[in-house]
Amino acid sequence: MLVDRIQKLPDEWRDVADLFVALGDEQRQRILLTFEPGERLNVTQIVSASALSRTAVSHHLKVLRQAGALQSEKIGKEVYFWIDKPNIIHLLQCVIDYVRAET
């Protein structure tokens, strides 16, 4: 029924929705575009390439990490981030699979 499909978001789409929300912000898009393929960057490096404050960059990195767009690792006092390419591909593939099968 149409009402059921509109009101109930499939479980496998919850992570997709979080990713789309994270990618919907222009500043977060710019942060992702800062990374070269396979590159790991710390907050200081990202701030130096950005017009944003350290606090703002940290907030955006947190949103991107929670949405599955970034992974992170603390090494000493620094936290390094990198694009979680396999997860992004997986989440986008969920959307493609849905479009192929259900539309």
PyMOL commands that set and color helices and strands:
alter all, ss='L'
color gray80, all
select helices_A, chain A and resi 2-7+11-23+26-34+43-48+54-66+85-102
alter helices_A, ss='H'
color red, helices_A
select strands_A, chain A and resi 41-42+70-75+78-83
alter strands_A, ss='S'
color yellow, strands_A
deselect
rebuild
show_as cartoon
